[in-house]
Amino acid sequence: MDKLRLLQLSSEQLKGDYKYLSRQLRWLSWRGFPLKFIPAGFHQDNLVAIDLKYSNLEQVWMESQ
């Protein structure tokens, strides 16, 4: 998924390491995001829009970014 720029998920649980998602990701819509925080390995440098409605998110990061 090297050049993936848009990703839309709905109540999905991904297995594995989030660092393998594209660094080119610009837009993420993940309704029902299952985690309580965004994993440290998830690259957010190029994200312009993020939609995590109906998620379990309690805090953005577990560690400072």
Biopython code that builds the backbone (N, CA, C, O; Angstrom):
import numpy as np
from Bio.PDB.StructureBuilder import StructureBuilder

atoms = [
    (1, "MET", "N", (0.825, -1.195, 0.000)),
    (1, "MET", "CA", (0.000, 0.000, 0.000)),
    (1, "MET", "C", (0.864, 1.251, 0.000)),
    (1, "MET", "O", (0.542, 2.222, 0.685)),
    (2, "ASP", "N", (1.927, 1.245, -0.737)),
    (2, "ASP", "CA", (2.874, 2.360, -0.725)),
    (2, "ASP", "C", (2.301, 3.693, -1.182)),
    (2, "ASP", "O", (2.648, 4.729, -0.616)),
    (3, "LYS", "N", (1.429, 3.697, -2.194)),
    (3, "LYS", "CA", (0.937, 4.947, -2.757)),
    (3, "LYS", "C", (-0.511, 5.237, -2.415)),
    (3, "LYS", "O", (-1.127, 6.117, -3.015)),
    (4, "LEU", "N", (-1.056, 4.509, -1.463)),
    (4, "LEU", "CA", (-2.440, 4.706, -1.037)),
    (4, "LEU", "C", (-2.607, 6.105, -0.452)),
    (4, "LEU", "O", (-1.844, 6.507, 0.426)),
    (5, "ARG", "N", (-3.604, 6.846, -0.938)),
    (5, "ARG", "CA", (-3.832, 8.210, -0.449)),
    (5, "ARG", "C", (-5.156, 8.372, 0.273)),
    (5, "ARG", "O", (-5.287, 9.233, 1.142)),
    (6, "LEU", "N", (-6.129, 7.560, -0.075)),
    (6, "LEU", "CA", (-7.437, 7.615, 0.561)),
    (6, "LEU", "C", (-7.763, 6.249, 1.130)),
    (6, "LEU", "O", (-7.571, 5.235, 0.459)),
    (7, "LEU", "N", (-8.252, 6.210, 2.357)),
    (7, "LEU", "CA", (-8.618, 4.941, 2.979)),
    (7, "LEU", "C", (-9.909, 5.139, 3.755)),
    (7, "LEU", "O", (-10.015, 6.034, 4.594)),
    (8, "GLN", "N", (-10.889, 4.294, 3.465)),
    (8, "GLN", "CA", (-12.170, 4.351, 4.156)),
    (8, "GLN", "C", (-12.483, 2.968, 4.703)),
    (8, "GLN", "O", (-12.566, 1.996, 3.952)),
    (9, "LEU", "N", (-12.655, 2.889, 6.015)),
    (9, "LEU", "CA", (-12.972, 1.634, 6.690)),
    (9, "LEU", "C", (-14.192, 1.854, 7.572)),
    (9, "LEU", "O", (-14.483, 2.979, 7.978)),
    (10, "SER", "N", (-14.899, 0.773, 7.863)),
    (10, "SER", "CA", (-16.057, 0.863, 8.738)),
    (10, "SER", "C", (-16.047, -0.319, 9.692)),
    (10, "SER", "O", (-16.260, -1.462, 9.287)),
    (11, "SER", "N", (-15.800, -0.034, 10.950)),
    (11, "SER", "CA", (-15.795, -1.041, 12.024)),
    (11, "SER", "C", (-14.878, -2.218, 11.714)),
    (11, "SER", "O", (-15.243, -3.370, 11.949)),
    (12, "GLU", "N", (-13.687, -1.934, 11.186)),
    (12, "GLU", "CA", (-12.713, -2.976, 10.871)),
    (12, "GLU", "C", (-11.629, -3.022, 11.929)),
    (12, "GLU", "O", (-11.262, -1.996, 12.502)),
    (13, "GLN", "N", (-11.124, -4.205, 12.184)),
    (13, "GLN", "CA", (-9.996, -4.410, 13.090)),
    (13, "GLN", "C", (-8.834, -4.898, 12.234)),
    (13, "GLN", "O", (-8.884, -6.009, 11.707)),
    (14, "LEU", "N", (-7.790, -4.089, 12.087)),
    (14, "LEU", "CA", (-6.634, -4.489, 11.298)),
    (14, "LEU", "C", (-5.668, -5.271, 12.174)),
    (14, "LEU", "O", (-5.460, -4.939, 13.341)),
    (15, "LYS", "N", (-5.086, -6.304, 11.600)),
    (15, "LYS", "CA", (-4.075, -7.096, 12.307)),
    (15, "LYS", "C", (-2.717, -6.724, 11.745)),
    (15, "LYS", "O", (-2.588, -6.417, 10.560)),
    (16, "GLY", "N", (-1.727, -6.753, 12.581)),
    (16, "GLY", "CA", (-0.385, -6.423, 12.135)),
    (16, "GLY", "C", (0.025, -5.040, 12.599)),
    (16, "GLY", "O", (-0.589, -4.451, 13.488)),
    (17, "ASP", "N", (1.070, -4.543, 11.981)),
    (17, "ASP", "CA", (1.660, -3.271, 12.387)),
    (17, "ASP", "C", (1.134, -2.127, 11.517)),
    (17, "ASP", "O", (1.100, -2.245, 10.292)),
    (18, "TYR", "N", (0.734, -1.049, 12.127)),
    (18, "TYR", "CA", (0.180, 0.098, 11.413)),
    (18, "TYR", "C", (1.241, 0.845, 10.613)),
    (18, "TYR", "O", (0.899, 1.681, 9.777)),
    (19, "LYS", "N", (2.510, 0.563, 10.849)),
    (19, "LYS", "CA", (3.570, 1.249, 10.110)),
    (19, "LYS", "C", (3.560, 0.868, 8.631)),
    (19, "LYS", "O", (4.201, 1.539, 7.821)),
    (20, "TYR", "N", (2.844, -0.198, 8.265)),
    (20, "TYR", "CA", (2.792, -0.631, 6.876)),
    (20, "TYR", "C", (1.731, 0.112, 6.063)),
    (20, "TYR", "O", (1.656, -0.062, 4.846)),
    (21, "LEU", "N", (0.922, 0.925, 6.706)),
    (21, "LEU", "CA", (0.005, 1.777, 5.948)),
    (21, "LEU", "C", (0.833, 2.837, 5.224)),
    (21, "LEU", "O", (1.898, 3.226, 5.704)),
    (22, "SER", "N", (0.363, 3.293, 4.100)),
    (22, "SER", "CA", (1.104, 4.227, 3.262)),
    (22, "SER", "C", (1.475, 5.517, 3.997)),
    (22, "SER", "O", (0.671, 6.080, 4.740)),
    (23, "ARG", "N", (2.689, 5.960, 3.776)),
    (23, "ARG", "CA", (3.125, 7.259, 4.313)),
    (23, "ARG", "C", (2.516, 8.396, 3.492)),
    (23, "ARG", "O", (2.562, 9.556, 3.903)),
    (24, "GLN", "N", (1.943, 8.062, 2.325)),
    (24, "GLN", "CA", (1.321, 9.042, 1.441)),
    (24, "GLN", "C", (-0.155, 9.263, 1.766)),
    (24, "GLN", "O", (-0.823, 10.052, 1.097)),
    (25, "LEU", "N", (-0.666, 8.582, 2.778)),
    (25, "LEU", "CA", (-2.080, 8.676, 3.135)),
    (25, "LEU", "C", (-2.453, 10.121, 3.458)),
    (25, "LEU", "O", (-1.839, 10.756, 4.315)),
    (26, "ARG", "N", (-3.482, 10.635, 2.749)),
    (26, "ARG", "CA", (-3.936, 12.022, 2.934)),
    (26, "ARG", "C", (-5.269, 12.100, 3.658)),
    (26, "ARG", "O", (-5.526, 13.039, 4.411)),
    (27, "TRP", "N", (-6.114, 11.103, 3.422)),
    (27, "TRP", "CA", (-7.476, 11.145, 3.966)),
    (27, "TRP", "C", (-7.807, 9.791, 4.558)),
    (27, "TRP", "O", (-7.673, 8.767, 3.887)),
    (28, "LEU", "N", (-8.238, 9.778, 5.808)),
    (28, "LEU", "CA", (-8.600, 8.542, 6.488)),
    (28, "LEU", "C", (-9.984, 8.694, 7.105)),
    (28, "LEU", "O", (-10.222, 9.605, 7.898)),
    (29, "SER", "N", (-10.883, 7.810, 6.743)),
    (29, "SER", "CA", (-12.198, 7.734, 7.362)),
    (29, "SER", "C", (-12.319, 6.322, 7.925)),
    (29, "SER", "O", (-12.377, 5.348, 7.174)),
    (30, "TRP", "N", (-12.355, 6.223, 9.227)),
    (30, "TRP", "CA", (-12.411, 4.914, 9.884)),
    (30, "TRP", "C", (-13.489, 4.966, 10.949)),
    (30, "TRP", "O", (-13.207, 5.191, 12.126)),
    (31, "ARG", "N", (-14.707, 4.758, 10.531)),
    (31, "ARG", "CA", (-15.843, 4.766, 11.452)),
    (31, "ARG", "C", (-15.781, 3.533, 12.331)),
    (31, "ARG", "O", (-15.669, 2.414, 11.830)),
    (32, "GLY", "N", (-15.851, 3.726, 13.610)),
    (32, "GLY", "CA", (-15.773, 2.616, 14.550)),
    (32, "GLY", "C", (-14.338, 2.169, 14.800)),
    (32, "GLY", "O", (-14.091, 0.987, 15.041)),
    (33, "PHE", "N", (-13.390, 3.104, 14.746)),
    (33, "PHE", "CA", (-11.975, 2.803, 15.030)),
    (33, "PHE", "C", (-11.911, 2.051, 16.361)),
    (33, "PHE", "O", (-12.367, 2.578, 17.375)),
    (34, "PRO", "N", (-11.354, 0.825, 16.387)),
    (34, "PRO", "CA", (-11.485, -0.043, 17.559)),
    (34, "PRO", "C", (-10.525, 0.228, 18.717)),
    (34, "PRO", "O", (-10.754, -0.259, 19.824)),
    (35, "LEU", "N", (-9.458, 0.992, 18.489)),
    (35, "LEU", "CA", (-8.446, 1.183, 19.532)),
    (35, "LEU", "C", (-8.743, 2.386, 20.419)),
    (35, "LEU", "O", (-9.521, 3.264, 20.047)),
    (36, "LYS", "N", (-8.121, 2.421, 21.591)),
    (36, "LYS", "CA", (-8.323, 3.524, 22.529)),
    (36, "LYS", "C", (-7.354, 4.678, 22.282)),
    (36, "LYS", "O", (-7.553, 5.779, 22.796)),
    (37, "PHE", "N", (-6.308, 4.427, 21.497)),
    (37, "PHE", "CA", (-5.368, 5.474, 21.113)),
    (37, "PHE", "C", (-4.786, 5.131, 19.752)),
    (37, "PHE", "O", (-4.843, 3.977, 19.328)),
    (38, "ILE", "N", (-4.226, 6.123, 19.060)),
    (38, "ILE", "CA", (-3.620, 5.901, 17.753)),
    (38, "ILE", "C", (-2.231, 5.311, 17.985)),
    (38, "ILE", "O", (-1.440, 5.895, 18.724)),
    (39, "PRO", "N", (-1.912, 4.160, 17.367)),
    (39, "PRO", "CA", (-0.627, 3.505, 17.589)),
    (39, "PRO", "C", (0.554, 4.376, 17.161)),
    (39, "PRO", "O", (0.448, 5.141, 16.202)),
    (40, "ALA", "N", (1.672, 4.262, 17.867)),
    (40, "ALA", "CA", (2.858, 5.063, 17.587)),
    (40, "ALA", "C", (3.401, 4.800, 16.183)),
    (40, "ALA", "O", (3.966, 5.712, 15.579)),
    (41, "GLY", "N", (3.254, 3.594, 15.645)),
    (41, "GLY", "CA", (3.784, 3.264, 14.329)),
    (41, "GLY", "C", (2.951, 3.777, 13.174)),
    (41, "GLY", "O", (3.339, 3.606, 12.018)),
    (42, "PHE", "N", (1.815, 4.402, 13.451)),
    (42, "PHE", "CA", (0.933, 4.894, 12.396)),
    (42, "PHE", "C", (1.405, 6.276, 11.947)),
    (42, "PHE", "O", (1.348, 7.233, 12.720)),
    (43, "HIS", "N", (1.873, 6.382, 10.698)),
    (43, "HIS", "CA", (2.409, 7.644, 10.166)),
    (43, "HIS", "C", (1.275, 8.587, 9.800)),
    (43, "HIS", "O", (0.395, 8.246, 9.010)),
    (44, "GLN", "N", (1.311, 9.778, 10.385)),
    (44, "GLN", "CA", (0.252, 10.766, 10.166)),
    (44, "GLN", "C", (0.779, 12.053, 9.556)),
    (44, "GLN", "O", (0.063, 13.052, 9.483)),
    (45, "ASP", "N", (2.031, 12.028, 9.118)),
    (45, "ASP", "CA", (2.678, 13.251, 8.645)),
    (45, "ASP", "C", (1.942, 13.935, 7.501)),
    (45, "ASP", "O", (1.884, 15.165, 7.472)),
    (46, "ASN", "N", (1.379, 13.189, 6.561)),
    (46, "ASN", "CA", (0.743, 13.767, 5.380)),
    (46, "ASN", "C", (-0.781, 13.804, 5.462)),
    (46, "ASN", "O", (-1.441, 14.207, 4.504)),
    (47, "LEU", "N", (-1.341, 13.390, 6.585)),
    (47, "LEU", "CA", (-2.802, 13.383, 6.719)),
    (47, "LEU", "C", (-3.354, 14.808, 6.708)),
    (47, "LEU", "O", (-2.868, 15.685, 7.422)),
    (48, "VAL", "N", (-4.363, 15.012, 5.895)),
    (48, "VAL", "CA", (-5.042, 16.302, 5.817)),
    (48, "VAL", "C", (-6.395, 16.209, 6.518)),
    (48, "VAL", "O", (-6.836, 17.161, 7.161)),
    (49, "ALA", "N", (-7.053, 15.047, 6.389)),
    (49, "ALA", "CA", (-8.360, 14.839, 7.008)),
    (49, "ALA", "C", (-8.400, 13.473, 7.672)),
    (49, "ALA", "O", (-7.907, 12.485, 7.128)),
    (50, "ILE", "N", (-8.995, 13.438, 8.857)),
    (50, "ILE", "CA", (-9.153, 12.181, 9.580)),
    (50, "ILE", "C", (-10.536, 12.179, 10.227)),
    (50, "ILE", "O", (-10.905, 13.118, 10.931)),
    (51, "ASP", "N", (-11.290, 11.121, 9.981)),
    (51, "ASP", "CA", (-12.648, 10.990, 10.503)),
    (51, "ASP", "C", (-12.713, 9.676, 11.276)),
    (51, "ASP", "O", (-12.660, 8.602, 10.678)),
    (52, "LEU", "N", (-12.824, 9.753, 12.578)),
    (52, "LEU", "CA", (-12.881, 8.574, 13.440)),
    (52, "LEU", "C", (-14.191, 8.538, 14.227)),
    (52, "LEU", "O", (-14.192, 8.221, 15.417)),
    (53, "LYS", "N", (-15.296, 8.859, 13.573)),
    (53, "LYS", "CA", (-16.595, 8.857, 14.242)),
    (53, "LYS", "C", (-16.923, 7.473, 14.774)),
    (53, "LYS", "O", (-16.542, 6.456, 14.194)),
    (54, "TYR", "N", (-17.626, 7.457, 15.872)),
    (54, "TYR", "CA", (-18.092, 6.224, 16.516)),
    (54, "TYR", "C", (-16.931, 5.310, 16.914)),
    (54, "TYR", "O", (-17.071, 4.088, 16.930)),
    (55, "SER", "N", (-15.796, 5.910, 17.232)),
    (55, "SER", "CA", (-14.618, 5.118, 17.597)),
    (55, "SER", "C", (-14.527, 4.929, 19.107)),
    (55, "SER", "O", (-15.301, 5.505, 19.872)),
    (56, "ASN", "N", (-13.570, 4.111, 19.514)),
    (56, "ASN", "CA", (-13.275, 3.885, 20.927)),
    (56, "ASN", "C", (-12.141, 4.785, 21.408)),
    (56, "ASN", "O", (-11.631, 4.599, 22.513)),
    (57, "LEU", "N", (-11.747, 5.749, 20.599)),
    (57, "LEU", "CA", (-10.616, 6.624, 20.896)),
    (57, "LEU", "C", (-10.847, 7.388, 22.200)),
    (57, "LEU", "O", (-11.850, 8.085, 22.359)),
    (58, "GLU", "N", (-9.905, 7.245, 23.123)),
    (58, "GLU", "CA", (-9.958, 7.965, 24.404)),
    (58, "GLU", "C", (-8.875, 9.033, 24.491)),
    (58, "GLU", "O", (-9.063, 10.080, 25.110)),
    (59, "GLN", "N", (-7.742, 8.750, 23.862)),
    (59, "GLN", "CA", (-6.657, 9.723, 23.824)),
    (59, "GLN", "C", (-5.945, 9.536, 22.486)),
    (59, "GLN", "O", (-5.883, 8.424, 21.962)),
    (60, "VAL", "N", (-5.410, 10.625, 21.937)),
    (60, "VAL", "CA", (-4.863, 10.557, 20.592)),
    (60, "VAL", "C", (-3.630, 9.667, 20.534)),
    (60, "VAL", "O", (-3.570, 8.764, 19.699)),
    (61, "TRP", "N", (-2.646, 9.895, 21.397)),
    (61, "TRP", "CA", (-1.432, 9.083, 21.414)),
    (61, "TRP", "C", (-1.163, 8.584, 22.815)),
    (61, "TRP", "O", (-1.470, 9.257, 23.798)),
    (62, "MET", "N", (-0.581, 7.389, 22.899)),
    (62, "MET", "CA", (-0.176, 6.845, 24.191)),
    (62, "MET", "C", (1.098, 7.553, 24.661)),
    (62, "MET", "O", (1.274, 7.810, 25.852)),
    (63, "GLU", "N", (1.996, 7.869, 23.693)),
    (63, "GLU", "CA", (3.244, 8.566, 23.994)),
    (63, "GLU", "C", (3.253, 9.886, 23.235)),
    (63, "GLU", "O", (2.505, 10.040, 22.270)),
    (64, "SER", "N", (4.080, 10.840, 23.646)),
    (64, "SER", "CA", (4.133, 12.119, 22.953)),
    (64, "SER", "C", (4.692, 11.932, 21.552)),
    (64, "SER", "O", (5.526, 11.056, 21.323)),
    (65, "GLN", "N", (4.234, 12.752, 20.618)),
    (65, "GLN", "CA", (4.650, 12.655, 19.214)),
    (65, "GLN", "C", (5.491, 13.845, 18.849)),
    (65, "GLN", "O", (5.944, 13.955, 17.709)),
]
sb = StructureBuilder()
sb.init_structure("model")
sb.init_model(0)
sb.init_chain("A")
sb.init_seg("    ")
for serial, (resi, resn, name, xyz) in enumerate(atoms, 1):
    if name == "N":
        sb.init_residue(resn, " ", resi, " ")
    sb.init_atom(name, np.array(xyz, "f"), 0.0, 1.0, " ", f" {name:<3s}", serial, name[0])
structure = sb.get_structure()
